[in-house]
């Protein structure tokens, strides 16, 4: 996802914009640029590569203005180049635009504008916006942006400035996140609260088809028809330093270590006594609605999808509600059947994932009640849901999700246990044991973090392996898939997560000494079967890293190495097992010298389909 930061106030605009964009580097980008307004003209500076190159360029050629916009681009239309990077200008250099999203009808608009004599310099969809705004600009920048936005189809978050109006910025949004930062004698625009948290803790989160006129001394919100919009300011709940590494080498490492605290935050106010019921007021569902549910559909992308797979298992096991889990990008393709009394559970860290948001709307349109499990407060998915349960993970900067994943599973487990209680679907003594296990998770997570050196030693033995196979069964099939995803996305080692029961249906052909297998073999319903699978691999000379509960005597006899996990009920083991698998992937990537917080080709939040 690209990054947007804009500033108007008393400070040097490029300093604020670059500082904000630095906070968004984790999202991934290939070029960067700034534009400032003043003295009846725009000054623009763009570079290909990292922000440090932009900083060096600004040191050589300073841009002195107190009104400006900045952008980091991740290429979608057109290869990385200065010409294709943002900000984009109108032909006369009067209008500058930064844009996140994709304009779906840009080709038609481009042809129409060319026919009117407009010259295009780039290969991007964004350039049409600059020319459209200029086409409609007659001294009122807000009116021009409003009129241009009505011509656009697709997703956009816009920041716009005009060279002859250095006293304002205009921002607009449709299906792409954008916030307006509120200061004293200064104001901001940004694609992410984290970009401007160092300057302010108050923002307006603008909704789809809304825009903002931003001046030094005030902010005016309206819809795309010009109607005023009233909104309460949102106070960012986390401190500015939360977006810093805090002494850790990488954000990912810091966030792995934040999990005990985050788990306590997630449980706070919801579960404090194993003998008491779980409280989830923001779920916004009555007991009768829960009892009447006929079907649950989880939908998500990437890591959140793996959390949904665990959720499907928990919901059927505990609440006895037929459940399924769909990749959000695939859900619409099969025109899903939504029964009466269907509940959709939408899982997303950012709450802005484009495919997941589209799936939400599809399910809601078909009559499903929608609740979301998200991290970012007041995000698009949260606002469009009938109920929301925040995972309370705090800001997650690393592209490879860690604490958000375990908190998503914990949150879904709270929901599933609550449903089971309301429906009387699980014996009370079993629910008490489950609630007790969930309360113990922060302590178990800390125990696992204290064993980091043991996992690091395993990483040192296998970090040069070219391929990896992660095996699991039952509730931990998703854990195997997530473990493999973590390894591949930050270390670039080819890794696959598979059901151990599928080994003889193809994957066993890959087993050889160069293929390392991570086998999740904790005691539970599938323990004996996992031992059999490990034996099959060892018989074919494949090295095996076993994941086992403390005190297990069988797995050390079968596996080459063991990652130990404190014993816990099998239904919460996907949370505990995820932590050492995150640590394993982290140290393998670190030993390989990979860019852990900014893996190649990846962005933290995918806001286009």
C-alpha positions, -999 to 999 in steps of 0.1 A, spaced: 0 0 0 13 35 -9 17 62 17 2 97 19 12 126 42 2 162 38 9 193 60 -2 229 64 9 250 93 40 269 104 66 242 100 86 233 69 62 211 50 88 187 36 102 180 70 68 169 83 59 150 51 92 130 51 90 123 88 55 109 83 64 89 53 93 74 73 67 60 97 51 43 67 82 27 52 72 -7 65 43 -8 40 68 -12 11 74 13 -18 96 19 -48 97 57 -51 89 88 -32 82 125 -38 69 157 -24 52 188 -37 49 222 -20 27 252 -28 38 288 -26 45 321 -45 19 311 -71 36 279 -81 44 243 -72 78 229 -65 82 191 -68 110 167 -60 108 129 -68 132 100 -65 133 63 -73 142 42 -43 142 48 -6 133 79 14 169 85 23 175 94 -14 146 119 -11 161 134 21 195 138 3 179 155 -26 160 179 -3 193 187 15 208 197 -19 176 215 -32 155 225 -2 118 233 -8 108 261 16 70 261 21 46 255 49 20 236 27 28 204 10 20 168 2 42 137 1 39 102 -12 56 68 -12 46 47 -42 43 10 -47 39 4 -85 6 -8 -99 3 11 -132 37 17 -147 71 6 -136 90 24 -109 105 57 -122 106 94 -115 80 100 -141 56 75 -127 61 85 -90 39 109 -72 30 137 -69 15 141 -104 10 175 -119 -13 191 -144 3 201 -177 6 238 -165 21 227 -132 -7 243 -112 -22 212 -96 -4 184 -77 -21 152 -66 -10 122 -45 -32 91 -47 -36 57 -31 -59 31 -48 -67 22 -84 -88 42 -109 -107 16 -128 -119 39 -156 -86 57 -161 -81 44 -197 -113 59 -209 -107 92 -190 -72 93 -204 -85 90 -240 -111 117 -234 -85 141 -219 -60 134 -247 -88 143 -272 -91 176 -254 -54 183 -259 -40 171 -225 -4 156 -227 3 126 -205 38 120 -193 34 89 -171 20 54 -174 -1 58 -142 -38 59 -135 -32 88 -110 -21 113 -137 -57 115 -150 -68 129 -116 -44 158 -118 -56 167 -153 -93 163 -143 -89 186 -113 -72 212 -135 -100 208 -161 -126 218 -134 -104 243 -115 -117 279 -116 -102 292 -84 -121 268 -61 -99 238 -54 -125 220 -33 -151 223 -60 -127 210 -86 -117 180 -66 -154 173 -59 -163 175 -96 -133 153 -106 -141 127 -80 -175 123 -95 -159 112 -127 -137 86 -111 -145 49 -107 -126 27 -84 -107 33 -51 -89 65 -41 -75 85 -13 -64 119 -26 -43 148 -14 -44 178 -37 -27 212 -36 -27 242 -60 2 264 -67 -18 296 -64 -35 286 -31 -8 278 -6 -33 283 22 -52 250 18 -51 213 10 -80 192 -2 -84 155 6 -110 130 -6 -117 93 -1 -135 64 -17 -126 28 -6 -91 37 5 -82 49 41 -75 85 48 -74 105 80 -72 142 88 -49 151 116 -60 179 140 -34 203 154 -31 238 168 -23 263 140 -15 233 118 -33 203 103 -24 171 85 -36 145 60 -24 109 61 -32 75 48 -25 60 83 -28 74 118 7 62 126 22 86 100 12 116 120 9 103 155 42 120 164 26 153 157 -10 149 170 -32 124 188 -65 136 173 -79 128 139 -110 128 118 -115 95 101 -133 104 69 -157 80 53 -162 69 17 -173 97 -7 -163 123 18 -137 151 14 -120 176 36 -108 212 30 -77 216 53 -64 250 63 -40 260 91 -68 272 113 -96 248 105 -109 217 88 -142 215 69 -157 181 61 -183 174 35 -197 147 12 -191 147 -25 -222 167 -31 -209 195 -9 -232 188 21 -215 194 54 -205 164 75 -202 166 113 -179 142 130 -164 137 164 -126 137 166 -110 103 173 -83 102 199 -55 78 189 -52 55 220 -15 45 216 15 67 224 37 81 197 66 58 207 45 27 200 55 31 164 92 29 173 114 -3 176 120 2 213 155 -13 212 146 -43 190 165 -49 157 132 -51 138 96 -42 143 87 -78 137 109 -89 167 94 -62 189 58 -72 180 65 -109 186 76 -98 221 46 -76 226 22 -106 226 19 -112 263 9 -76 269 -14 -76 239 -31 -108 251 -38 -92 285 -53 -62 267 -75 -84 246 -88 -103 276 -93 -72 297 -130 -65 304 -140 -96 286 -128 -125 306 -114 -123 342 -127 -154 359 -129 -189 344 -162 -195 362 -178 -164 348 -193 -159 313 -174 -139 286 -186 -104 280 -186 -91 244 -209 -61 244 -196 -47 211 -206 -80 194 -241 -64 192 -259 -98 191 -288 -109 214 -290 -144 230 -319 -152 207 -298 -142 176 -269 -165 187 -293 -194 194 -309 -190 160 -277 -191 139 -278 -216 111 -244 -209 95 -212 -189 100 -190 -177 72 -155 -165 80 -137 -146 53 -103 -129 52 -70 -127 33 -35 -140 41 -26 -144 78 -61 -134 88 -75 -162 66 -55 -187 87 -70 -172 118 -104 -177 102 -96 -214 95 -89 -218 132 -122 -200 139 -141 -223 117 -128 -253 137 -135 -237 171 -170 -226 161 -181 -260 150 -163 -278 178 -176 -256 206 -208 -239 194 -219 -266 170 -227 -242 143 -220 -252 107 -191 -230 96 -169 -223 66 -140 -201 58 -135 -184 25 -106 -165 10 -121 -131 5 -107 -127 -30 -125 -159 -40 -158 -155 -22 -177 -135 -49 -166 -158 -77 -189 -186 -65 -218 -164 -57 -221 -178 -21 -254 -190 -7 -264 -171 24 -291 -189 44 -315 -172 68 -297 -165 101 -262 -166 86 -235 -148 104 -204 -135 86 -173 -130 106 -148 -107 88 -112 -109 100 -87 -82 91 -58 -65 110 -61 -32 92 -98 -31 86 -91 -18 51 -81 -49 31 -99 -43 -2 -109 -79 -10 -122 -85 25 -142 -53 24 -158 -63 -9 -166 -97 6 -182 -80 36 -204 -60 13 -213 -91 -8 -224 -111 23 -243 -82 38 -261 -75 6 -272 -112 6 -287 -108 41 -260 -120 64 -254 -103 98 -218 -91 98 -194 -88 127 -158 -80 123 -126 -90 142 -102 -61 135 -74 -42 151 -77 -7 137 -104 12 154 -129 30 132 -116 14 100 -138 8 70 -146 -29 79 -154 -19 115 -177 9 104 -196 -12 79 -201 -42 103 -232 -47 125 -209 -55 154 -172 -54 160 -148 -70 184 -114 -53 184 -84 -75 190 -66 -48 210 -31 -56 195 -19 -20 193 -1 -8 162 15 -35 141 42 -21 119 60 -53 106 46 -64 72 46 -100 85 17 -102 109 26 -117 143 8 -103 173 -23 -96 152 -26 -132 142 -25 -146 178 -49 -119 190 -73 -127 161 -74 -163 172 -78 -154 208 -106 -130 200 -124 -156 178 -119 -181 206 -137 -157 230 -166 -154 205 -168 -192 200 -168 -199 237 -194 -172 243 -216 -187 216 -211 -222 230 -222 -209 265 -253 -191 252 -263 -221 231 -255 -247 257 -235 -266 231 -205 -275 253 -205 -289 288 -198 -262 314 -168 -279 329 -152 -279 294 -159 -242 290 -144 -235 324 -112 -253 314 -111 -234 281 -116 -200 298 -89 -209 323 -66 -218 294 -73 -185 277 -65 -166 309 -32 -184 311 -21 -174 276 -2 -142 285 20 -162 309 25 -191 284 34 -166 257 61 -151 280 74 -186 287 78 -192 250 96 -158 245 120 -168 273 129 -198 252 139 -178 221 175 -188 222 165 -225 219 145 -217 188 173 -196 174 196 -226 177 172 -246 155 171 -218 130 209 -218 128 209 -254 119 184 -251 90 185 -215 77 203 -226 45 176 -252 36 161 -243 2 126 -257 9 104 -264 39 72 -283 46 50 -275 75 26 -303 86 -4 -301 109 -38 -317 114 -71 -307 129 -71 -273 146 -33 -270 138 -36 -274 101 -40 -236 99 -10 -233 122 11 -252 97 -1 -229 69 7 -198 89 41 -211 99 50 -217 62 36 -183 52 58 -165 78 89 -183 66 83 -177 29 73 -140 32 103 -128 52 131 -153 43 121 -161 7 125 -198 13 99 -218 -5 76 -233 22 42 -250 21 17 -257 48 -1 -290 44 -24 -314 61 -3 -343 73 -31 -365 62 -24 -355 26 12 -366 26 6 -398 6 -15 -379 -19 15 -361 -34 38 -341 -11 57 -372 1 73 -372 -33 92 -341 -23 108 -356 8 146 -358 6 175 -346 28 173 -310 15 136 -306 25 131 -298 62 98 -306 77 82 -288 106 57 -312 122 32 -299 147 28 -329 169 13 -317 202 -9 -342 222 -45 -342 213 -69 -359 189 -44 -363 161 -12 -369 180 -8 -406 171 -14 -398 134 12 -371 135 37 -396 149 30 -419 119 35 -390 95 69 -381 111 80 -418 107 70 -417 70 93 -387 65 122 -401 85 120 -434 65 128 -413 34 157 -394 50 139 -362 55 150 -340 85 122 -332 109 117 -304 134 90 -316 158 68 -291 177 57 -309 210 44 -302 244 68 -301 273 75 -335 287 67 -355 256 90 -385 253 80 -399 219 86 -369 196 123 -366 206 127 -402 195 112 -395 161 124 -360 152 158 -346 146 151 -314 166 122 -304 189 107 -270 196 90 -272 230 57 -256 239 41 -256 274 12 -280 276 -22 -265 271 -57 -276 258 -54 -284 221 -80 -258 212 -58 -229 223 -25 -245 211 -27 -227 177 -20 -195 197 10 -208 216 25 -228 188 24 -197 165 49 -179 187 79 -202 183 71 -206 146 73 -168 143 106 -168 161 119 -195 139 110 -176 107 124 -144 121 158 -158 130 161 -177 97 154 -145 78 178 -125 100 206 -151 95 200 -148 57 203 -110 59 167 -104 46 148 -72 49 125 -85 76 102 -55 81 100 -47 44 99 -80 25 103 -76 -13 71 -71 -33 49 -70 -1 28 -43 15 13 -42 50 -22 -35 39 -35 -45 4 -61 -18 -3 -67 -27 -40 -83 -58 -54 
